[in-house]
């Protein structure tokens, strides 16, 4: 059934444009409120399109790739459905192992889901479902040539504006988004994004569309024309102004990517430009390398004068002094492979990577890894082979159907913009090898938009009599399914992200309260009411249940506290703090299980510092001091700032020899422990660790003056003058450029009457600071 010419419904189109504009401008749609608005708008757009379909002002068309897309969403839903534990153990042993300790503590086996965090998986279902609906609606809205051309203009213009804003921000206010919103510490803000890679990924997706639009306005110049005639045609043709503006926009967009210093973005833009011209060459059957050579040469010359030094430095930072690749993502990928091995068939649940990764993490740092920095590995770990194959089926079907139709088209707009959309899809696929842009709200949305744009460009007719598209009409039952999907999405957004947002706002009044037994019962009950409201609005969040458990504990209701802790652990069995709360509240007859949960809480925790200290304290309390020492040794080695918890070493009454084995061979750590001993009244013991700290200077890349100063002043306080003098002599040998040490040593010699040695030290100090007035006065005093 062919689609007849229809009037252009304005309301769905305006709402469609609003979604495309709002998503990137709303800080990349990475926050709950912004992505919820996008999802809500898509649901309303679906209902509006169906309304126009009922009124007869708009007909719906069949969409390629819809079967694998629906199957993928169905699989995501299956992951959160409670199943019998025996079935879960059979098909996903990893998910069963995550829940098993909690069920052992409860004393019963409940039905459980394949996902180890239902809340995160539900949010992902809503996000991907909204993207899928946008893809379907994009094909419906852009089945009209006028709307298609207008949409391309808006998207290209929006991209240039975002790139221009990013450049201005980088030079005027690099730490603020839109010049008013502070970003995280050390964030490389670019435009509306706090992550420069996600900004570069967005620009790289739209860049080939801009390039195709630029070539669309290219004037027709014959080789027989003279140079003067070619120049006249170039500037007098109807599309010359548009081409000049688009050329300027291309340069701005490219400059913004290079300015972001995103290595993946720079490589991506270059690779996608080559792919665009390769596809265009395949379509036209003739070589276009001269145009490509001129274009790339112009880009190179432009950046040779603007920022090439920074780009080279950024690439140079990717290698160590020995020439080895400095790329910590390889370690992340290696650990992700371990997750895939465990959850290979069904996955751990979409959106659960942040929960699962700590259990398999071998990287010695305290960072939280939200994503795997590889969309394919994360898809395999979260969705298993089933989810990976369904997602791949959808993408391949879109690319195959789009290219098979484009090869037959003759309309230049359809060809150039269709190839641009295809190259943009490949851009996201290429970027997914080293980053996680698919999990960014705006970038993920635009990937599905490009899928719809490819289908629309390939099938929309620009010159027609009876039908505006090559796609056939959608059956009535499919329209009903689309209506149902829009309604379900609308309800899901209102009942889930919206309620989560409200729950967080209520909980803000509780979050800053320090819970202790000093709080009155009335205050604790008042806080409990507020937390219960948050929990009722967001029932899948375990944090609220844990806080309710804390309140019950301080109200001495230990049984109720344990029930809340167990409920929290059931919601997120891989959250270490929940498991630790359960372990601490279990009765004494469950000591073995409590020990198992304490160990698991450390392994599964996002931030292992406090969990490690609590676990070590637990082991010391149980008399397992040797095991606690091994745990503390590993923890201190991995995180230098963790030594603040070394008070446990004092409480455990370890010998100096054992403590020497526990402490890392770092100067700062031994000094801090020496200070801790002195503050604890163990002055004599402090000397051993302070003095021993200087033995590790050879292990340090940078030597600090305060390492010598702390030991020197310690000896001064203890009136050990000879020892203090030895430290000063070592300091002068190791750090001759530090004037303070020469002054102190000169003062000592002056006091002892060894004037010539005092003069030598003062003169050495002047060599390094010729204008130091203090040193000059000391020399003058020697002359007098």
C-alpha positions in Angstrom: 0.0 0.0 0.0 1.5 3.3 -1.1 1.4 6.4 1.1 -0.5 9.3 -0.4 0.4 12.9 -0.1 -0.6 14.3 3.2 -0.9 17.7 4.8 2.0 18.6 7.0 1.0 18.3 10.7 2.8 21.0 12.6 2.4 20.0 16.2 4.2 16.6 16.0 6.9 18.2 13.9 7.5 21.1 16.4 7.6 18.6 19.3 10.0 16.5 17.4 12.3 19.4 16.8 12.0 20.4 20.5 13.3 16.9 21.5 16.3 17.2 19.2 17.2 20.6 20.4 16.5 20.1 24.1 18.4 16.8 24.5 22.0 18.1 23.9 21.4 21.6 25.3 20.1 20.2 28.7 23.7 19.4 29.8 23.8 16.4 27.4 20.7 14.9 29.1 22.8 13.0 31.7 20.8 14.0 34.7 17.5 12.4 35.8 15.4 15.4 35.3 16.7 16.1 31.8 16.5 12.6 30.4 13.0 12.3 32.0 11.8 15.4 30.1 13.2 13.8 26.9 11.4 10.5 27.6 8.2 12.2 28.5 8.3 14.4 25.3 8.9 11.3 23.1 5.8 9.6 24.7 3.7 12.7 24.1 5.1 12.9 20.5 3.9 9.3 20.0 0.4 10.0 21.2 0.3 13.2 19.0 1.3 11.2 15.9 -1.4 8.6 16.6 -4.0 11.4 17.1 -3.1 12.9 13.7 -3.3 9.4 12.3 -6.8 9.0 13.7 -7.9 12.4 12.2 -6.5 11.3 8.8 -3.9 14.1 8.6 -1.0 11.7 8.8 -0.4 8.1 7.6 2.0 5.8 9.3 4.6 3.7 7.5 6.4 0.4 8.1 9.8 0.7 9.8 12.7 -1.6 9.1 14.5 -3.2 12.0 11.4 -3.2 14.3 11.5 -6.9 15.1 14.9 -7.0 16.7 14.2 -3.8 18.4 11.1 -5.1 20.1 12.9 -8.4 20.9 15.7 -6.4 22.6 13.2 -4.5 24.8 11.3 -7.6 25.6 14.6 -9.2 26.7 15.4 -6.2 28.9 12.0 -6.7 30.6 12.6 -10.4 31.1 15.8 -9.5 33.0 13.8 -7.7 35.8 10.9 -10.3 36.1 11.2 -12.4 39.3 11.9 -16.0 38.4 12.2 -19.2 40.5 15.7 -19.4 42.1 16.3 -22.9 40.6 15.7 -21.5 37.1 18.0 -18.5 37.7 20.7 -20.8 39.0 20.4 -22.8 35.9 20.6 -20.1 33.3 22.5 -17.4 35.2 24.7 -18.8 38.0 26.3 -15.3 38.4 23.0 -13.7 39.2 22.1 -16.5 41.6 25.5 -16.2 43.4 24.9 -12.4 43.9 21.6 -13.0 45.7 22.5 -16.3 47.5 24.2 -14.8 50.6 21.3 -12.5 51.2 18.8 -15.4 51.0 21.0 -17.4 53.4 20.7 -14.5 55.9 17.0 -14.3 55.4 16.6 -18.1 55.9 14.4 -18.4 52.8 14.6 -18.4 49.0 12.5 -15.9 47.3 12.1 -15.5 43.5 14.7 -13.3 42.0 15.5 -11.5 38.8 18.4 -12.0 36.3 19.3 -8.3 36.9 21.3 -7.7 40.0 19.8 -4.2 40.3 16.2 -3.9 39.2 16.1 -0.1 39.6 19.0 0.5 37.2 17.6 -2.0 34.7 14.2 -0.3 34.8 15.7 3.1 34.1 17.6 1.6 31.1 14.4 -0.1 29.8 12.7 3.3 29.8 15.6 5.0 28.2 16.1 2.5 25.4 12.4 2.2 24.9 12.1 5.9 24.4 15.0 5.8 21.9 13.3 3.0 20.0 10.0 5.0 19.9 11.9 8.0 18.7 13.4 6.0 15.9 10.0 4.8 14.8 8.5 8.4 15.1 11.5 9.9 13.2 10.6 7.8 10.2 6.9 8.8 10.4 7.6 12.5 10.8 10.3 12.7 8.1 8.4 10.8 5.5 7.7 14.3 4.1 10.5 15.9 2.1 9.8 19.4 3.4 10.0 18.3 7.1 13.1 16.2 6.3 15.0 19.2 4.8 13.9 21.5 7.7 15.1 18.9 10.3 18.5 18.6 8.6 18.8 22.4 8.7 17.9 22.6 12.4 20.3 19.8 13.4 23.2 21.2 11.4 22.6 24.7 12.8 22.3 23.4 16.3 25.6 21.5 16.0 27.4 24.6 14.8 25.9 26.7 17.7 27.0 24.0 20.2 30.5 23.9 18.8 30.7 27.7 18.8 29.5 27.8 22.5 32.1 25.2 23.4 34.9 27.2 21.8 33.8 30.4 23.6 33.5 28.6 26.9 36.9 27.0 26.5 38.6 30.4 26.2 36.5 32.5 28.6 35.1 30.1 31.3 36.6 26.6 31.0 35.2 25.4 34.3 31.6 26.4 33.8 28.8 25.2 31.6 27.0 28.2 29.9 29.1 30.5 32.1 27.0 29.9 35.2 27.1 26.2 36.2 30.2 24.8 37.9 31.4 21.5 36.7 33.1 18.7 38.7 36.7 19.1 39.7 39.2 18.4 36.9 36.4 18.0 34.4 37.2 18.9 30.8 33.9 20.8 30.1 33.0 21.3 26.4 29.8 23.0 25.5 26.8 21.5 27.5 28.8 18.3 28.3 31.1 17.8 31.3 32.7 14.9 29.4 34.7 16.1 26.4 34.6 12.6 24.8 30.8 12.7 24.8 30.9 16.2 23.3 33.3 15.1 20.6 31.2 12.0 20.0 28.1 14.2 19.3 30.0 16.5 16.9 31.5 13.5 15.1 28.0 11.9 14.6 26.6 15.1 13.0 29.8 16.0 11.1 29.2 13.7 8.1 25.7 15.1 7.8 27.1 18.6 7.6 29.6 17.4 5.1 26.9 15.9 2.9 24.8 19.1 3.2 27.9 21.1 2.3 28.4 19.0 -0.9 24.7 19.3 -1.8 25.1 23.0 -2.5 28.3 22.5 -4.5 27.9 24.2 -7.8 28.1 22.3 -11.0 31.5 23.2 -12.6 32.6 21.8 -15.9 36.3 21.0 -16.4 36.2 23.0 -19.7 35.4 26.2 -17.9 38.3 28.6 -17.4 39.6 29.5 -13.9 37.8 32.8 -14.1 34.5 31.2 -15.1 34.9 28.6 -12.3 35.4 31.4 -9.7 32.4 33.3 -11.0 30.2 30.2 -10.9 31.4 29.3 -7.4 30.3 32.7 -6.0 27.3 33.3 -8.1 25.5 30.0 -8.1 22.2 29.8 -6.1 23.7 27.7 -3.3 27.0 29.5 -3.0 26.0 31.4 0.2 24.7 28.3 1.9 27.9 26.4 1.0 30.1 29.2 2.4 28.1 29.2 5.6 28.3 25.4 5.9 32.0 25.4 5.2 32.5 27.9 8.0 30.3 25.7 10.2 32.4 22.6 9.3 35.6 24.4 10.4 34.1 25.6 13.7 32.9 22.0 14.4 36.3 20.5 13.6 38.1 23.1 15.6 35.9 22.4 18.7 36.7 18.7 18.4 40.4 19.4 18.2 40.1 21.9 21.1 38.5 19.3 23.3 41.7 17.3 23.0 39.7 14.1 22.8 41.9 11.6 21.2 39.0 9.4 20.2 37.1 12.4 18.8 40.0 13.5 16.6 40.6 10.0 15.3 36.9 9.5 14.8 36.3 12.6 12.7 39.2 11.7 10.5 38.0 8.1 10.0 34.4 9.1 9.4 35.4 11.6 6.8 37.3 8.9 4.9 34.3 6.6 5.3 31.9 9.2 4.0 34.0 9.7 0.8 34.4 5.9 0.4 30.7 5.4 0.5 30.1 8.3 -1.8 32.7 6.9 -4.3 31.0 3.5 -4.2 27.6 5.1 -5.0 28.8 7.4 -7.8 31.3 5.0 -9.3 34.0 7.6 -9.7 36.9 8.8 -7.7 36.5 11.8 -5.5 40.0 11.8 -4.0 41.0 15.3 -5.3 38.1 16.9 -3.3 39.1 14.8 -0.2 42.7 15.8 -0.6 42.0 19.5 -0.8 39.6 19.3 2.2 41.9 17.3 4.4 44.9 19.6 3.4 42.9 22.7 4.4 42.0 21.1 7.7 45.7 20.3 8.4 46.9 23.8 7.5 44.2 25.3 9.7 45.2 23.3 12.7 48.9 23.7 12.1 48.3 27.3 13.1 45.7 26.7 15.8 46.4 24.2 18.5 48.6 21.6 16.8 51.1 21.8 19.7 48.3 20.9 22.2 47.1 18.0 20.1 50.7 16.6 19.8 51.1 16.9 23.5 47.8 15.1 24.2 48.9 12.2 21.9 52.3 12.2 23.6 50.7 11.9 27.0 49.3 8.5 25.8 52.8 7.0 26.1 55.2 6.4 29.0 58.9 7.5 29.0 59.8 4.0 27.8 57.4 4.3 24.8 54.8 2.0 26.1 51.1 2.7 25.7 49.7 4.4 28.8 46.0 3.3 28.5 44.3 2.2 31.7 41.2 1.2 29.8 42.9 -2.0 28.8 42.9 -3.1 32.4 39.2 -2.1 32.6 38.4 -4.2 29.6 40.4 -7.2 31.0 38.3 -7.1 34.2 35.1 -6.7 32.1 36.0 -9.9 30.3 35.8 -11.6 33.7 32.2 -10.3 34.1 31.3 -11.5 30.6 32.7 -15.0 31.5 30.4 -15.2 34.5 27.3 -13.6 32.9 27.9 -14.7 29.3 24.4 -15.9 28.4 21.9 -13.6 30.1 24.1 -10.7 31.4 23.9 -9.1 34.8 21.1 -6.7 33.8 21.2 -3.5 31.7 22.6 -0.6 33.7 24.2 -2.8 36.4 27.9 -2.4 35.3 28.6 0.0 38.2 27.4 -2.6 40.7 29.1 -5.7 39.2 32.5 -4.2 38.3 33.9 -3.9 41.9 33.6 -7.6 42.4 36.0 -8.2 39.4 38.1 -5.1 39.6 41.9 -5.6 39.8 42.9 -2.0 39.1 44.7 -0.6 42.2 42.8 2.6 42.7 39.7 3.9 44.4 37.7 5.2 41.4 34.1 4.3 40.7 33.7 2.8 37.2 30.2 3.6 36.0 31.0 2.1 32.5 33.5 -0.1 30.8 34.7 2.5 28.3 33.7 0.0 25.6 30.0 -0.1 24.6 30.4 -3.6 23.2 32.0 -5.2 26.2 29.4 -3.5 28.5 26.6 -4.7 26.3 27.9 -8.2 26.6 28.4 -8.0 30.3 24.9 -6.4 31.0 22.8 -8.1 28.3 24.7 -11.3 27.7 25.0 -12.9 24.3 21.3 -12.6 23.9 21.2 -8.9 24.3 24.3 -8.4 22.2 22.9 -10.4 19.2 19.6 -8.6 19.3 21.2 -5.1 19.4 23.6 -6.2 16.5 20.6 -7.5 14.5 18.9 -4.1 14.8 21.9 -2.1 13.7 22.8 -4.4 10.8 19.2 -4.4 9.5 19.1 -0.6 9.5 22.4 -0.2 7.7 21.6 -2.9 5.2 18.1 -1.6 4.4 19.3 2.0 4.2 22.2 1.2 1.9 20.3 -1.1 -0.4 17.8 1.6 -1.1 20.4 4.4 -1.4 22.2 2.6 -4.1 19.1 2.9 -6.3 18.3 6.6 -5.5 19.3 9.4 -7.9 18.2 12.4 -5.8 21.4 14.2 -4.6 19.9 15.3 -1.3 18.8 11.8 -0.4 22.1 10.3 -1.4 24.4 12.8 0.3 22.4 13.1 3.5 21.7 9.4 3.6 25.4 8.6 3.3 26.0 11.3 5.9 23.5 9.6 8.3 25.1 6.2 7.7 28.6 7.6 8.4 27.2 9.2 11.6 25.9 5.8 12.7 29.3 4.3 12.0 30.9 7.1 14.0 29.0 6.1 17.1 29.8 2.4 16.5 33.5 3.3 16.1 33.5 5.5 19.2 32.0 2.6 21.2 35.2 0.7 21.0 37.0 3.1 23.4 34.2 4.9 25.2 30.6 4.8 26.5 28.8 7.5 24.5 25.8 5.3 23.9 25.1 5.7 27.6 25.0 9.5 27.4 21.4 10.7 27.1 21.9 13.1 24.1 24.4 10.9 22.2 22.3 7.8 22.6 19.2 9.6 21.5 20.9 11.0 18.4 22.2 7.6 17.4 18.6 6.3 17.1 17.6 9.6 15.4 20.3 9.0 12.8 19.0 5.5 12.2 15.6 7.0 11.5 17.2 9.7 9.4 19.0 7.1 7.3 15.7 5.3 6.6 13.9 8.6 5.8 16.6 9.8 3.4 16.7 6.5 1.7 12.9 6.3 1.2 11.5 9.8 1.2 10.7 11.2 -2.3 11.5 14.8 -3.1 9.7 14.8 -6.5 6.5 12.7 -6.5 2.8 12.7 -7.7 1.1 10.2 -5.5 3.4 9.0 -2.7 5.9 10.9 -0.5 7.8 7.8 0.5 8.9 4.4 -0.8 7.9 2.8 2.4 4.6 1.0 2.6 1.8 1.8 5.0 1.6 0.5 8.5 -1.3 -1.9 9.3 -4.1 -0.8 11.7 -2.9 -3.3 14.4 0.6 -1.9 14.2 -0.9 1.6 14.9 -2.6 0.2 18.0 0.7 -1.3 19.2 2.4 2.1 18.7 -0.4 3.8 20.7 0.0 1.2 23.5 3.7 1.7 23.5 3.4 5.5 23.8 0.9 5.1 26.6 3.1 2.6 28.5 6.1 4.9 28.1 4.2 7.9 29.3 3.0 6.1 32.4 6.4 4.5 33.1 8.1 7.9 33.0 5.5 9.4 35.4 5.7 6.5 37.8 9.4 5.9 37.8 11.9 8.7 36.9 9.5 11.4 38.0 8.9 9.7 41.4 12.6 9.0 41.8 13.3 12.7 41.3 10.7 13.7 44.0 12.1 11.1 46.4 15.6 12.5 46.1 14.3 16.0 46.8 12.6 14.8 50.0 15.6 12.9 51.0 17.9 15.9 50.7 16.7 17.1 54.1 17.7 13.8 55.7 21.0 13.3 53.8 23.0 15.9 55.8 22.0 14.6 59.2 24.6 12.7 61.1 22.8 9.7 62.8 23.9 8.8 66.3 22.5 7.8 69.7 22.6 11.5 70.7 19.6 12.3 68.5 16.3 12.3 70.4 13.7 9.6 69.7 11.3 12.3 68.4 13.9 13.5 65.9 14.7 10.0 64.7 11.0 9.2 64.2 10.6 12.5 62.3 13.4 11.6 60.0 12.0 8.1 59.6 8.7 9.6 58.3 10.6 11.5 55.6 12.7 8.5 54.6 9.6 6.3 54.4 8.1 8.8 52.0 11.2 8.7 49.8 11.1 4.9 49.9 7.4 4.7 49.0 8.1 6.9 45.9 11.3 4.9 45.0 10.6 1.4 46.2 13.5 -0.2 44.3 16.2 2.0 46.0 18.0 0.2 48.9 19.6 3.3 50.4 16.3 4.5 51.9 15.8 1.1 53.5 19.3 1.1 54.9 18.7 4.5 56.5 15.5 3.3 58.0 17.5 0.4 59.4 20.0 2.8 60.9 17.1 4.7 62.6 15.7 1.5 64.0 19.1 0.6 65.3 19.5 3.9 67.2 16.0 3.3 68.5 17.3 0.0 69.8 14.9 -2.0 67.6 17.5 -4.4 66.4 15.1 -6.9 64.8 13.4 -4.3 62.7 16.8 -2.8 61.8 17.9 -6.2 60.5 14.8 -6.6 58.4 15.4 -3.2 56.8 19.0 -4.1 56.1 18.0 -7.4 54.5 15.4 -5.6 52.4 18.0 -3.2 51.2 20.4 -6.0 50.3 17.6 -7.8 48.3 17.2 -4.6 46.2 21.0 -4.4 45.5 22.8 -7.5 46.6 26.1 -6.3 45.2 26.2 -3.1 47.3 28.8 -3.8 50.0 27.5 -1.3 52.6 24.1 -3.2 52.7 25.8 -6.5 53.2 28.0 -5.1 56.0 25.0 -3.7 57.8 23.4 -7.1 57.7 26.6 -8.8 59.0 26.9 -6.5 61.9 23.2 -7.1 63.0 23.1 -10.9 62.6 22.7 -12.9 65.9 25.8 -14.5 67.4 24.7 -18.0 66.3 25.1 -16.8 62.6 28.8 -16.0 63.1 30.0 -17.9 60.0 27.5 -16.2 57.8 28.3 -12.8 59.2 32.0 -13.4 58.5 31.1 -14.4 54.9 29.0 -11.2 54.4 31.7 -9.0 55.9 34.2 -10.4 53.4 31.8 -10.0 50.5 30.9 -6.5 51.6 34.6 -5.5 51.0 34.8 -7.3 47.6 31.5 -5.9 46.3 31.8 -2.3 47.6 32.1 0.6 45.1 34.5 2.4 47.4 36.5 -0.2 49.3 38.3 2.1 51.8 35.8 2.2 54.6 34.6 -1.3 53.9 38.2 -2.5 54.2 38.7 -0.7 57.5 35.5 -2.0 58.9 36.3 -5.6 57.8 39.8 -5.3 59.3 38.4 -4.1 62.6 35.9 -7.0 62.5 38.8 -9.5 62.0 40.8 -7.9 64.9 37.8 -8.1 67.1 37.4 -11.8 66.2 41.1 -12.4 67.0 42.2 -12.9 63.4 45.0 -10.3 63.6 47.2 -11.9 60.9 44.4 -11.9 58.3 43.6 -8.3 59.3 47.3 -7.4 58.8 47.3 -8.8 55.3 44.1 -7.0 54.4 45.4 -3.7 55.7 48.7 -4.2 53.8 46.8 -4.6 50.5 44.6 -1.6 51.3 47.4 0.8 52.3 49.4 -0.2 49.2 46.5 0.6 46.8 45.4 3.9 48.4 48.0 6.2 50.0 45.3 8.4 51.6 43.9 5.4 53.5 46.6 5.6 56.2 44.3 7.8 58.2 42.7 4.5 59.3 46.1 3.3 60.7 44.7 3.9 64.2 43.6 0.2 63.9 47.2 -0.7 64.1 47.5 0.9 67.4 44.3 -0.7 68.7 45.5 -4.1 67.6 48.8 -3.8 69.5 50.9 -5.0 66.5 54.6 -5.2 67.0 56.9 -2.7 65.2 58.1 -5.6 62.9 54.6 -6.5 61.8 53.6 -2.9 61.3 56.8 -2.4 59.2 55.6 -5.2 56.9 52.1 -3.7 56.7 53.1 -0.1 55.8 54.0 0.5 52.1 57.5 1.5 51.3 56.6 5.2 50.9 58.1 8.0 52.8 54.9 9.8 53.5 53.2 6.8 55.0 55.9 6.1 57.5 56.0 9.8 58.5 52.3 9.8 59.0 52.4 6.8 61.2 55.2 8.3 63.2 53.1 11.4 63.8 50.2 9.2 64.8 52.4 7.5 67.4 53.7 10.8 68.8 50.1 12.2 69.1 49.2 9.0 70.9 51.9 9.6 73.5 54.3 6.9 72.1 57.2 9.4 71.4 60.0 6.9 71.5 58.3 4.5 69.1 57.6 7.4 66.8 61.4 8.0 66.2 61.8 4.6 64.6 59.2 5.2 61.9 60.1 8.8 61.3 63.8 8.0 60.8 63.1 4.8 58.8 60.9 6.8 56.4 64.1 8.5 54.8 65.3 5.0 53.8 62.6 5.0 51.1 63.6 8.2 49.3 65.1 6.3 46.5 61.6 4.8 45.7 60.1 8.3 45.3 60.0 10.2 42.0 59.9 13.5 43.7 61.8 14.3 47.0 60.1 16.8 49.3 61.8 19.1 51.8 59.2 18.5 54.5 60.4 14.9 54.8 63.6 16.1 56.3 62.0 19.0 58.2 59.6 16.7 60.1 62.4 14.5 61.4 64.7 17.5 62.2 62.1 19.3 64.3 61.2 16.0 66.0 64.8 15.7 67.2 64.7 19.4 68.2 61.7 18.8 70.3 63.4 15.8 71.9 66.6 17.9 72.5 68.6 15.4 70.4 71.0 18.0 68.9 73.4 15.6 67.3 70.7 13.6 65.6 69.1 16.8 64.3 72.4 17.9 62.9 72.8 14.6 61.0 69.4 15.1 59.4 70.3 18.6 58.3 73.5 17.3 56.7 71.5 14.6 54.8 69.0 17.3 53.7 71.8 19.5 52.3 73.2 16.7 50.4 69.9 15.5 48.9 68.4 18.9 48.4 71.1 21.6 48.1 68.7 24.0 46.5 66.6 24.4 49.6 67.8 27.6 51.4 66.1 26.7 54.7 68.5 23.8 55.3 71.6 26.0 54.6 70.3 28.6 57.0 69.6 26.1 59.8 73.0 24.5 59.4 74.7 27.9 59.2 72.9 29.0 62.4 74.2 25.8 64.1 77.8 26.4 63.1 77.5 30.1 64.1 76.3 29.0 67.6 79.1 26.6 67.9 81.6 29.3 66.9 82.7 27.6 63.6 82.4 30.8 61.7 84.0 29.7 58.4 81.5 26.8 58.1 78.6 29.1 58.9 79.8 31.5 56.2 80.0 28.6 53.7 76.4 27.6 54.3 75.1 31.2 54.1 77.0 31.7 50.8 75.6 28.5 49.4 72.1 29.8 50.3 72.8 33.0 48.3 73.8 31.0 45.3 70.3 29.7 45.0 68.5 32.9 46.2 70.8 35.9 45.5 68.2 38.4 46.7 67.4 36.8 50.0 67.7 39.6 52.6 67.6 37.2 55.6 70.8 35.4 54.3 72.5 38.7 53.7 71.8 39.9 57.2 73.3 36.6 58.6 76.5 37.1 56.6 76.7 40.7 57.8 76.4 39.6 61.4 79.3 37.2 60.9 81.5 40.1 59.7 80.6 42.2 62.7 
